[in-house]
Amino acid sequence: QVQPVESGGGSVQAGGSLRLSCAASGSTSSNYVLGWFRQPPGKEREFVAAISKNDLNTAYSDSVKGRFTISRDNAKNTVYLQMNSLKPDDTANYYCAAGTRDNSYYTARYGYEYTYWGQGTQVTVSS
């Protein structure tokens, strides 16, 4: 099994950028579809972005499309989330997740499709 560990969160002003990292220890990350979710204060967890096992497909929520970029480095067992043009609405606890799929091109958008979750990293965007 794999254990995701997030890092890179912090506080930033609106319009700024942050890059989140997630190291997937315990197994080879190329065996897993990887994704990012977030949970804003007082709200439910929501999908942010996902990337397929073979690194050829990505998916984004409408709220972050064009501003966030997900990428992975299977040699380092790491997935990244580059967040640009941040808005106060992006304030949330961000979670990395890993799931198993036979289809190497598949991007998973729903939480139930992921088996392994990190502890989260807080992102705060001030206006």
Secondary structure, 3 states (H helix, E strand, C coil): CCEEEEECCEEEECCCCEEEEEEEECCCHHHCEEEEEEECCCCCCEEEEEECCCCCCEEECCCCCCCEEEEEEHHHCEEEEEECCCCHHHCEEEEEEEECCCCCCCCCCCHHHCCEECCCEEEEEEC
